[in-house]
Amino acid sequence: MTASQVGFAFLYVAAFLLLGKWVRVRVAWLQNLFLPASIIGGFIALMLGPQVLGKILHLFVAEDSFWVNGIFPEQVTAVWSDLPGLFINVVFASLFLGTSIPGLRKVWDYGGPQLAFGWTIGWGQYVIGILLAILVLSPVFGLPPLTGALIEVAFEGGHGTAAGLAGTFEEIGFAQGYDLAVGLATIGILSGVIVGIILINWAVRKEKTHVIKNVQGFSDLRKQGIMEFENRDPAAKMTVRPESIEPLSLHFALVGLAVLVGYLLLQALIWLESVIITPFTDSTFMTYIPLFPLAMIGGIFVQKFFNKIDNAQIVDRNMINRIQGFALDLLILTAIGTVSIDVIGDYIVPFLLLAITGIVWNVLGFLILAPRMIPSYWFERGIGDFGQSMGITATGLLLMRIVDPRSETPAFEGFGYKQLVYEPFLGGGLVTALSVPLIYQFGAIPFLIFAIIMCVIGALVGLLYFGKR
């Protein structure tokens, strides 16, 4: 693969991002779903690529024709298939760069109820998923037990985590897991927004919301995904002078350094295992671990280092957010654009069982547990955790913004503090990344028992401690 071919593939990315944004601006029902342009563009790319248009045209053209890949040259598809696994490292390396870690007491008081609720829902996804795999998916459809981890990987982790685990799925001989996870992540985001809007309308009618009394107040510009003129704040700060180094270049370098630290940590773990454990047990567990959770730890190390030496505060969180958002847009678009419809079609019944089971658990968990775990503003605070449990953090933030547009409740603050403890483990963190290789290496039953224990701990803390406050 030459540099020119890689560059040409990015031109396709740019074209489909713009096309996705144009469709969002023009199509009202997509505006009401608040779908990101990257998801819309990804679906259009999927329709115009080898999976749909290519298969149709293949009936009418020769085997070696350009059109068997749809409108995509073969090298573009090859580059796109590798991009999600690359950019997920950027997303996770950016999580803690430019942030300050508050005291544990404040995190516990503000974020504790939402942490307990999210912890219960997240571990519960493993419990119901693995039970489904053991009782139905493995004996009936012949799928490996690790399929049970796909609900949490896809719903909590989203497209990024699913893409980051592509290499792991390949290593353990279940490459289909990647396509199933990306498909489930897409279902999760769509159902998260749709079900979330339905729940908000229900809550308004039942007077369970404290701030809003209707959900019709969004401007046309906001529905189109365009920032209103009066709200157009600077996207980032110029913390260094461009004649010394471009601020964007500096922050890209910091993200790259975080990824590099994570890579060195991963190689050290693989080496330690090969020296200390493998000679006695033949274990190669560390080789299945993806890079992105270590990149997140690398970001924490880099930030702690700069906290000690950076008196001028040159690391700007807003600039890091722009880099992270750019990487996430590219990741989502290319992951959806290259997903294998054939694999989902071959496993359509297990796919639907996983999707329906995950959605039902999240909805019931929100309606039953959230009001009993979150002592105040349970709907405004819990809807964010529900959105995250269905798709990605952005889905949760979107739903919270609808029910609390001016941040009048503790929802946003509590959600942010919860993420500091939650994200390193679930929702794409270490547990999400390690669940598949752990189940593959040690079996589904030990992981199921551990997941039940974690789920029960979260439920007890939420119900008996925070719920009584």
Summary of the structure (lengths in Angstrom):
residues: 469
radius of gyration: 22.2
end to end distance: 59.7
largest distance: 70.0
contacts: 1692
relative contact order: 0.17
helix: 76%
strand: 0%
